Amino acid sequence: VVVCPSSVLYNWRNEAEKWLPTVPVYVYNSSRKAGPGPGFTGIVVVTWDLLIKVGLDLLALQPKCVIADEAHNAKEPTAQRSRALRGFAKRVPHRLLLTGTPVKNKPSELWHLLHCISPGTWDSKASFSATYTRTRLGALNTALRTTMVRRLKQDVLTDLPDKQIVHLPVHLGANDRKEYNQLNREFVTWLKAHGESVGSSRTQALTKIGYLRRFVGRTKV
């Protein structure tokens, strides 16, 4: 069973037919209600959203492997897609997750993907997050050697030029700087007024920081 975004549904079918021409391929989309039918032995391609609805039907086929393309769709444990993949994968002997962005912001985003691949092998999310912080990425890389195969762009796209980063400072005008400083002073005053209770007002604090960021972005435009 291949789980993938709808945009590449037929790409998977085409590639399967190209490399495995003797293996039947069934594309499960929203217009096909019946499913592949009992006794089907081949490849079933299904979208992430449809897996939520037809996962149990597909398990009745006793699949031997599940491949999840763009697996970062399932990084949030409580999301419907994540729950559908987790429930499906733990009943399938072999699991393969494909993604170009396993982590966007913090190492803990990896936990649910690893849990889907090998339920029970990895600690709870809380323990994982506490163990593998941004300061212990080396330890995380070592732990992933038996689980993850990583390909870098320079390994597969040899003709790709080196990434270039250009820093272009954009200064605020006098009036904009005055308004920004006023907003900044108001935020500092708010922080001092709340003291140790800032943690309980985290959402409000992030909102105020967002005001500052949007103001700077607006003036740059």
C-alpha positions in Angstrom: 0.0 0.0 0.0 1.4 3.4 -1.0 0.0 6.4 0.8 0.7 9.7 -1.0 -0.6 13.2 -1.8 -3.2 13.4 -4.5 -0.8 15.4 -6.7 1.4 12.3 -7.2 -1.2 9.6 -7.1 -0.8 8.7 -10.7 3.0 9.3 -10.7 3.2 6.3 -8.3 1.0 4.3 -10.6 3.1 5.1 -13.7 6.4 4.3 -11.9 5.0 1.0 -10.6 3.9 0.0 -14.0 7.2 1.0 -15.4 9.4 -0.9 -13.0 7.0 -3.8 -12.0 5.0 -4.4 -15.2 3.7 -7.8 -14.1 2.3 -6.5 -10.8 -1.3 -5.1 -10.9 -1.8 -1.5 -9.6 -5.0 -0.2 -8.2 -5.4 3.6 -7.7 -7.8 4.2 -4.9 -9.4 7.7 -5.5 -12.6 9.3 -4.3 -14.5 8.2 -7.4 -13.8 4.5 -6.8 -16.0 3.3 -4.0 -15.7 -0.4 -4.3 -12.0 -0.8 -3.6 -9.6 -3.4 -5.1 -11.8 -6.3 -3.9 -10.9 -9.4 -1.8 -7.9 -11.4 -2.8 -6.2 -8.6 -4.6 -2.4 -9.1 -4.7 -0.7 -6.1 -6.1 0.0 -2.5 -5.3 -2.7 -0.1 -4.0 -2.1 3.6 -4.2 -4.2 5.7 -1.9 -4.2 9.4 -0.8 -3.6 10.5 2.7 -7.2 11.7 3.2 -8.7 8.5 1.8 -6.6 6.3 4.1 -8.6 7.8 7.0 -11.7 6.4 5.4 -10.6 3.1 3.8 -7.7 2.0 6.1 -9.7 -0.9 7.6 -10.8 -2.1 4.2 -7.2 -2.1 3.0 -6.0 -4.0 6.1 -8.5 -6.8 5.1 -6.2 -7.4 2.1 -3.4 -8.2 4.6 -0.8 -6.0 3.0 2.9 -6.8 3.5 4.3 -3.3 3.3 3.1 0.3 3.6 5.0 3.2 1.9 4.1 6.7 3.1 5.2 9.4 0.7 5.6 12.9 2.0 5.5 11.4 5.4 5.9 14.8 7.2 2.2 14.9 6.7 2.0 12.7 9.8 4.5 14.4 12.1 1.7 15.7 14.4 0.6 12.7 16.5 -3.0 14.0 17.1 -3.8 14.9 13.5 -6.3 12.6 11.7 -3.7 11.7 9.0 -1.2 10.8 11.7 -3.7 8.6 13.6 -4.7 6.8 10.4 -1.1 6.1 9.4 -0.2 5.0 12.9 -3.1 2.6 13.2 -2.5 1.2 9.8 1.3 0.9 10.0 1.3 -1.1 13.2 -0.7 -3.9 11.5 1.7 -4.1 8.5 5.0 -6.1 8.8 7.1 -3.7 6.8 7.0 0.2 6.8 8.9 2.8 4.7 8.4 6.5 5.2 9.7 9.0 2.5 10.1 12.7 3.1 12.4 15.5 2.1 11.7 17.5 5.3 11.5 15.1 8.3 12.3 18.1 10.6 11.4 21.7 10.0 11.7 23.3 13.4 12.8 20.9 16.2 14.0 17.3 16.6 10.8 16.3 18.4 9.0 16.4 15.1 10.7 13.2 14.2 9.2 11.2 17.0 5.9 10.3 15.5 7.5 9.2 12.2 9.9 7.0 14.1 7.0 5.6 16.2 5.1 4.7 13.0 8.2 2.9 11.6 9.0 1.0 14.8 6.3 1.2 17.5 7.7 0.6 21.0 11.4 1.0 20.0 11.5 4.7 20.7 10.6 6.3 24.0 7.6 8.5 24.6 7.5 11.9 22.9 8.2 13.7 26.1 11.3 11.5 26.8 12.4 11.8 23.2 12.1 15.6 23.3 14.0 15.8 26.5 16.8 13.5 25.3 17.3 14.8 21.7 17.4 18.6 22.0 19.0 20.9 19.4 22.2 20.7 21.4 22.4 16.9 21.0 21.9 16.5 17.3 25.0 14.4 17.0 23.5 11.8 19.4 20.3 11.9 17.4 22.2 11.3 14.1 23.9 8.3 15.6 20.7 6.9 16.9 19.1 7.2 13.5 21.7 5.3 11.6 19.8 2.1 11.8 16.5 3.7 10.9 17.0 6.5 8.4 18.7 6.6 5.0 19.6 10.2 4.2 20.4 11.6 0.8 21.9 15.1 0.5 21.3 17.3 -2.5 24.9 17.3 -3.4 24.9 13.5 -3.6 22.1 13.3 -6.1 22.2 16.6 -8.0 25.8 17.0 -8.8 25.2 19.8 -11.3 23.3 21.9 -8.7 25.3 25.1 -7.8 26.2 25.8 -4.2 23.5 27.6 -2.2 24.1 31.3 -2.0 22.8 33.4 0.9 22.8 37.2 0.5 22.1 39.4 3.5 20.5 42.7 2.5 19.9 45.0 5.4 16.8 47.2 5.1 16.8 50.1 7.5 13.6 51.6 9.0 12.9 55.2 8.3 12.8 57.8 11.1 9.0 57.7 11.5 8.8 53.9 11.3 11.7 53.5 13.8 9.9 55.8 16.2 6.7 53.7 15.9 8.6 50.5 16.3 10.4 51.7 19.4 7.0 52.7 20.9 5.7 49.2 20.3 8.8 47.7 21.7 8.6 49.8 24.9 5.0 48.7 25.4 6.0 45.1 25.1 8.8 45.5 27.6 6.4 47.2 30.0 4.0 44.4 29.6 6.7 41.8 30.3 7.7 43.6 33.5 4.1 43.9 34.6 3.5 40.2 34.3 6.7 39.1 35.8 6.8 35.3 36.5 3.3 34.9 35.2 4.5 35.4 31.6 4.6 31.7 31.1 0.8 31.4 31.7 0.3 34.2 29.1 2.4 32.6 26.4 -0.2 33.1 23.7 -0.5 36.8 24.4 3.2 37.2 24.5 3.6 35.5 21.1 0.9 37.7 19.7 2.7 40.8 20.8 6.0 39.5 19.3 4.0 38.9 16.1 3.0 42.6 16.1 6.6 43.6 16.1 7.6 41.2 13.4 4.7 42.2 11.2 5.5 45.9 11.6 9.1 45.4 10.6 8.0 43.3 7.6 5.4 45.9 6.6 7.9 48.7 6.6 10.5 46.7 4.6 7.9 46.1 1.9 
